């Protein structure tokens, strides 16, 4: 299926990150290649800290599951 170093396999997950935070009681989630820009835009729009902020990149498990799904 794939033979590479973990860092190379992780890169197969793509450059996209999932950014998640709570805004006005609702969870907001954005998939992006520029997570810092998304965070700064949301912070500036909301005027401060982002409650429940998470940034998630694909894990080796995500890459494995994608490879075995093909």
NORQUI-V869485 format. One record per residue. N is the residue number from 1. RES is the residue in one small letter. D_LAST is the distance of its C-alpha to the last C-alpha in Angstrom with 1 decimal. Layout:
BEGIN
N/RES/D_LAST
N/RES/D_LAST
END
This chain:
BEGIN
1/x/9.7
2/x/12.0
3/x/15.8
4/x/17.7
5/x/20.2
6/x/19.4
7/x/20.7
8/x/18.5
9/x/15.3
10/x/16.7
11/x/17.3
12/x/13.6
13/x/13.7
14/x/15.9
15/x/19.6
16/x/19.6
17/x/21.5
18/x/22.3
19/x/26.1
20/x/27.8
21/x/31.5
22/x/34.0
23/x/36.1
24/x/39.0
25/x/37.6
26/x/34.1
27/x/30.9
28/x/29.7
29/x/26.2
30/x/25.2
31/x/22.0
32/x/23.4
33/x/23.5
34/x/27.2
35/x/27.7
36/x/31.3
37/x/32.3
38/x/30.9
39/x/32.8
40/x/36.0
41/x/36.0
42/x/35.6
43/x/38.3
44/x/40.7
45/x/40.2
46/x/40.8
47/x/43.5
48/x/42.4
49/x/40.1
50/x/36.7
51/x/36.7
52/x/33.7
53/x/32.0
54/x/28.6
55/x/26.3
56/x/22.8
57/x/20.4
58/x/16.8
59/x/17.3
60/x/15.7
61/x/14.5
62/x/12.8
63/x/11.1
64/x/10.2
65/x/8.9
66/x/6.7
67/x/5.6
68/x/5.5
69/x/3.8
70/x/0.0
END
